[in-house]
Amino acid sequence: MSQPKKATLLIKNIGQLITMAGPVPRLGDQMKELGIIEDGGLAAAGDEILAVDKSDRVEGQIELAEGCEVVDAKGGVVTPGLIDPHTHPVFSRTREAEFEMRIQGKSYMEIAEAGGGIRSSVRDLRQTDSETLTAKTKKRLDRMLTYGVTTIEAKSGYGLSTESELKQLEIIRDLNSIHPVDMVPTFLGAHEVPDEYRDKRDDYIDLVINEMIPIVAEKKLAEFCDIFCEKGVFEIEASRKIMTAAKKAGLKLKFHADELASIGGGELAAELGAVSADHLVYISDAGIKAMAKSGTAAVLLPGTTFSLAGKQYAPARKMIEEGVIVAISTDCNPGSSHSESLPFMVSLAALQLRMTAAEAISAITVNAACAISRGGKIGQLMAGLKADAVVWDMQDYRELPYHYAVNLVSKVVKSGKLVKI
């Protein structure tokens, strides 16, 4: 008979232990249910959670291993490690000049059509060596970790050539093996049409379908394929063609959809069984209903609308009422949302999407896990699951959106170990 596991980590005296125990995903009113244990405790053995309960019960039930790390939460809040389900972390040069142009009245699309935007980042990435890109990406991951983020989805999309797309995905793979933050890789070769294909768009689509997708799938460099399904970029039929090929190659699907105009991106994502459709600022009512029916998660990116000084935000309340899986993300990227702070997105979700603190926490934990096909594995604090947790310097979880633009993270636990932040 095997001996019971001994705890290598104990967190005690937790004022509010937010376990997120319960339905996966959280839909509708379920998003308000956080599974709170007051005066809670959590024990882990290695990277696995052993027990969550009242603090005195956990301490009474679990034997501590020699050298067990004991953390006194001092009445603070503990949540699951945060999950950022839409990021573009591999890039070099930032685009603050374009930010200033937007402040002075230029639109995002005007800047893009003049050669800025994504294509500007593509030109820069192609000429930047892998060592520089790796160092800069690592710095972003370090910063995300300080904000309590323990898992992200990480996209390519700033290469737009086979060689440069592979370069980004290989950087994600290599950093994944050494950095505490887990990255779920996504191929985004259909992010834009690069400069050299502006007058032969169909040739670029053929390149994505016949060369990029097969080699990415063969090398197992990505779990997902994404596309910028948008007016003037990859419209519905081109998106259907590319994403059908990706699905046949064994890649799961994600969509940038209906960000700048309503063209049916949400409906197409649902039709093709995408795991998520993201942005959705201008999604139609039919698109919302289709996503609710298909179980396609909506990853909302309020930081992007904020950074672009947009007036309209994604219709989160309508989505929640219709039973769509709603998640929140930073969209961390060099142009339209240059932020690693998922907690700040919670504040924007409250103020602009009209989501309660509980709904927003559901959206960055259990629902964000579902948006990257990790539901039931991360995003909850329950015995047997991965020991990713955040200790917060606050007494009530509702402080998270309320006390905005400061970092309330006290400690981060990744795979059962305290990490330096």
N, C-alpha and C positions, 0 to 999 in steps of 0.2 A: 504494500500500500504506500502510495507516494505521500511525502510529507507536505503539509500545507505551506503555501508560499509565504515568505516573510516580506514585510513591507520595506522597500528601499526609499520610499518617500511618504511623508505624512503631512497633510495640511490640516491644521486644527483651528478652532475658534473662528469659523467662517460665519459672519453675520447672515449673509444670504448666499447659499450654495445653489447656483442656477444649474440644474442638472440637464434640463431639456428632455428628461425622460417623458415618454409619451409618443404620440403619433409621428411617423416619418413618412412624408413631409408634414409640416403644419399647414393646414388650409383654413381660410376664413377665420372664425373666432378661435380656432385652435392656436393661432399665432400668439394669442395673449397668455397661453399656458406655458410657464417657464419651468415647472417642476421644482419649485424652490423648497429647499430644506433650510430652516432657520437654525442658527447655532450648529452648523454642519461641519463635517469632517470628510476628508478624502484620503485614501491610502492607495498606493500603487506599488507593484513589484515589477521592476524593470520598466518596460514600456506599456504595461497593462494595468488598468485600474482594478484594484482588489475589492474595494468597498467604498460606498458613499452612504452616509447616514448622519444622525446626530453625532456631534463631535465626540461626546463621551462614549457612545456606543462603538464607534470606529476604534477608538483608542483601547476600549475594553476587549474587542474581538480580535484584533490583529496583533500578531507578534512582530516586533521590529527587528529587522536584520541589523547586524553590526554595521555601524557607520550610516545608519538610516538618516536621510536628510529630513529634519523636522522644521516646518514652516508655520509660524504663528500668524494667521491672517488678521488678528487683532480686531475682529468684528467687521472686517471688510467684505467685499463681494468677490466671489469666484465664479467665473464662467468657463465654458469650454474654450479651447483655443479658437481664435477667430479664423474664418475661412473667407478668402478673397477670390471669388469665382470668375474674375475677368480682369486680367492684367496683360500689359505689353512691356515686360521688364528689361528686354535686351535692346538697348540703344546707346548711342554715344552722345551726340550733340543735342541739346535742348532747344526749344523754339520760343524763347522769351521775346524775341523781336516780333514774332507773329502775334503773341499775346498783346503787345503794345499796339500793333496794327488793329486788332479787334477792338481794343479800347477806343481807338480813334475812328471806329465806324466801319471797318472792313468786315465782311462776313467770312465765316469759315470757308464756304464754297468759293468765294471770290479769291481768297488767298490760295486755295488749292488749285483753282483753274489757272492762276498766274505762275504755277510751278512750286508753290509752297506746300504746306501740309505734309501728308504722308510721303509724297515723292521726295520732298526735301530730306526727310529722315532716311529714306532709301539711299539717296546719293551719298549721304554721310556714312551710313553703316557699311556700304560696299567697300569703302576705302579705309575703314577702321579695322585694325588687326584684332584677332580673337582675344589676345591677352588683355588689351585695353577694354574691350567689351565685357570680358569676364569680370575684371576688377570693378567696373562701374555697375554691373548687374549685382554683384555681391554686395556692394554698398547699399543698393536699394533693398535687397533682401534683409540686410542688417537693420535698416531703418524700419521696414515692415514689422520685423520681430519686436522692435521696441514698442510698437503699437498693439502688441498682442496677437499678431497674425502668425499662425503656425502652418497654414496650408494655403497655397495659391494655385490658380490656373494660370499658366504662362504661355503666351502666344509668340509665334514668329510673326512675319508680316512686314518687316522693314528691309527685306532682302529683294523680294520679287524677281529673283533669278534662282535657278536650282542650287547653284553653289552657295549663294548668300543665305537662302532659306535654311539649307542644311547647316550652315555655320551657326545660325541662331539656335536651332534645335539641338545641336551638339553642345553648345554652351549650357543650355538648360539641363541637358542630360548630365554633363560633367559637374555642374554646381549641385545638382540634386544628390550626388553621391557624397558631398562633403559639407553641405550647409544644413543647419537645423530645419529651416523652412522647407517643407515638402512642396514640390512643384509638379502639377499635372500638365503635361505638354500638349499644346495645340498648334497644328499647322495652319497658317493663315496666308498662304500664297496668293489667295484672291482678296487681298486687302485693298489694292488699287491696280491700275494698269501703269506699268513703269514707263519712263520717258521714251525708251526705244521702241515701245509698242503702241504709242498713242494713235498712230494711223493704221494699225493692224491689230485691233482688239481681239478679233477672232483667233489670230495666231497665238496671242498670249493665253487665251482660254484653252486652246489645244495644248500648249506647253504645260499648263497647270494640270490638265487631265491626263495627258499621255506620258509626261515625264516626272513632274514633281510628286504627284500623289502616289504613283507606283513606287518610287524610290523611298519616300517617307514611310510608306506602309511596309515595304520590304525590310528596311533598317529598323523598324519599330521605334522611330524617333518621336512619334506623336500618338496620343490616344484619341484626340479629336481633330476634326477639320472644321474650320470656321470660314466665313465669307462676309464681305461687306456688301450685303444685299440692300442696295440703295439707288435711288434715281441718279443717273449719270455715272454710276460706278458699275456694279453688276446688278442688272435689273432681273426681273423674275425668271425669265426663261434661261438666261445665262446662269443664274444661281441654281436653278433646278438641274441643269446639265452638269455643272461642276459638283454639286453636292450628291447627286445620284451616283456619280463616278466614285466619289469619296466613300459613300456608304457601301458600294460594291467591293471596294478595296479593304473593307473591314474597319474603317474609321467611324467613330461616333460623330454626331453632327452638332454644331453650334452655329448660331447666326447673329451677326450684327444686323438688326432689322428695324425698319420704320423709325430710324433716328431723326432724319431730316424731312421726311415726307411719308405719307401713308401710301405704300405701293403694294401691300399684301405680303410683306415679309413674315409677319407673324403667322398668317395662314399657311404659307409655304413651309415654314419651320414645323408647324403642327402636322401638315400633310406628310412630310418626310420623316416624322418621328424623331425630330431633333431633341436632344437632352435639354437644351435651353435656347431661347431667343433673347437677345440682349439689346439694351437701349429702349426701344419701344415707345418713344416720346409721342409718336403720331400713330400708334396702333389703332386699328378700327375696332368697333364693337364685335364684328365678326371674327377678327383675329383673336380677341380676348376669349371669346367663346370656344374657338377652335383649340387654343392652347389649354384651356381648362379641360376640354374633352380628351386631348391627347396626352396630358400630363407633362407637357413641355414647360420647363421652368422659365419664369421671366426674371432675368437679371437686370435690375434697374441701376442706373449709373448717374445719380443726381449731381455728382461732382463735375461731370462733363457739361451738363446744362449750366451749372453754376459758373464754370470756367469760361464757357462760351457766351456768358451773359444772356442766356436764353430766357424767354418769358414763360414758356410752356414746359412743364415737367411731365414725366410719364404718369399715366392715370392709375396710380397704385391702389387707391381706394376701390376703384371699379374692379380692378383685377382681384383684389382680396375678396370682395363681395361675390365675384363670379367663381371663386374656387380655384384660381390659378396659384401655382407654387411661386411665391415671390421671394427673391433673394436680392441682396444689395452688394455692390462692389465699388472699388475705387476707380476702375478703368485706368489705373496708373499707366501713363504713357508720356512721350515727350512733347505732345502738342495740345490736346484738348482737355487733359486732366492730369496735370503733373503733381500728383499727390500720392504718398504711400500711407496716408492716415485713414484707415477704415472707420475708426471712431468718429472722425469728422463727418464721414458720409452718413453715420447714424444721426448726427445733428441735422444734416440736410434732409434726411428721410423724414424726420419729425416735422421740420419747419416747412418743407416744400412738398413732400409727398403725403403729409398729414398722417403719418404712421406713429403709433404710440411707441414708447420705449420698448415694451415687451415685443411688439410686432417686429421692430427693427432688430432686436436681438435674435429673434427666430430667423430673421432674414440673413444674418451673418454667421449663423451656426448651423442648425439642422437643415434649413432650406438651402443654404449655400452648399452644404455637402451634397444634397440631391442634385444641384445644378452642375456638379462635376462627377456625378455617378459614384458618390461616396456615402450616400445615405445609409444610416445604420452602422457605419464604421467610424466616423468622426463627427464632430459637432454636438456630441452629447457626453455627459459625464455619468457613466454607468459601468458597473462591474463587467469586466471582460472586454471593454472597448479601449481604444488607444488613449494613453494618459497625456493628453494635450490640454492644458488649462492656463488660465490667466487669473492672477490675484490683483485686484483693483483697490486703489486707495480711495474708496468711497463706501458709504454706509448703506446706500439704497441704489439699486440698479437704474432707477430713473435719473440719477445724476449723469449717466453716460451721455445722452443727447443734450441735457440741460447745461452742464458745465463744459461748454464747447471750446474747441481750439486750444485745449491743453491736453497733456498726456497723463491720464490717471492710472496708467499701468504701473504696478509695483513690482511684480515678478511674473516671469513666464516659464511655464513647464512645458517642455517638448519631449515627447516619447519618455515621459517619466523622470526627466532630469531638468533641474533648474538650469536655465541658460543665461549667460551673461548678456545684459542689455544696456 
